[in-house]
């Protein structure tokens, strides 16, 4: 069965987006400085980079027909998803509000005046 033009176009756009995601993940890892959110962003960036390698490996394995590359891609995608989950959880823990009563809007406005 021959792929149609729409399928080829969507696959090409998806590949470009995945490669762009990998490019910016790598750049983010390389420019990350020490800070409060460094740990979570490093996990997220490493996870997305691992996902990119897994997706590209999965695409190549479907073309070549290699079961070893297919299995390796599955492992990379699972590791990438796990790293992203850890990074998002770490980011959430940093931004989570403590369990205390928040001030009313009128009280906050009076602080500004």
N, C-alpha and C positions, 0 to 999 in steps of 0.2 A: 504494500500500500504506500503510495506516494504522499508525502506531507504536502499540504496545501500552503498557499502564500501566507494566510493569516497565522497558521501554526508556526511557520518559520519566522515570521515577524515577531510574534509573541515570545518565542524562544530566544531570539536575538536580544530583545529588550530586557527580558529576564536575566540573561547572561550579563548584559552590560550593568544592570542594577546590582547583581551579586558581586561582580568585579569591583564596582565602585564602593560597595559596602566593605569589601576586603581592603581596598586601598586606604579608606579613611580609618578603618579599625587599626591598621598597621601604623598609620601616621599618628593616631591618638596614643597608641602604646609608646611610640618613640618620643613624643613631646610631653608626656605626662610628668608632672612635677610632684614633689612631696606635698601632700595636703590632706585635708579631712576626707575628701571624697576619692582620693587616688585609688584605694583598694577596690572600691566598687566599680569604678570605671575601667580599671585594669581587667577585672574579671569579665565585665561586659564586652570589652574590646577583644580580649583573647577568645571569649566564647563565640563572638560573631566571626572572628577570623577562622576559628575551627569549623564553624558552620559553613563558611564559604568554601574551605578546602573539601569538606564532606560533600557539599552539593555539586561542586565541579567534578570531584571524583566519581560521584554517582552518575553524572551525565556522561563522563568518559567511559565508565564501566558499561553503561547501556549501549554505547556505540561499539566498543571493543568486544564486549561480552565476557569480561573477566569477573569471575565470582570472587576472587581474592580482593580485587579493587572495590567491588560492591560491598563486601563485608568490612573492609577498612573504612569505607565512606560512612557506613552505618555507625561504626565506633566513633569516628570523628564528629558526626552530627550529634550523637548522644552526649559526648564530652562537651561539645560547644553549647548545647542546650543547658547542660548542668552548670557550666561556668556562667552562662548568662543568668540563670536562675539565682545562683549565689550572689552575683553582682547586683541584681535587682533587689534581692532581700537585704543586702548590706546597705544599699542606697535607701531603701525604705526605712530601715532601722535608724539611719542617720536623721531622716526628716520626720520621723514619727513624733507627734506631739505627746508630751507627757500627759498623764491622766489627771488633769486639774481643771478647775472651773475657768473657762475663758471669760475675759471681760466683755461686757456688752459694747456695741458699737458706739453708743453715746459716751461711755466712759473712755474709750480710746480716743474719740475726737477731743475730749476735754484735755487729754494729755498733750495734744498737739498745739493747743492754744496758749 
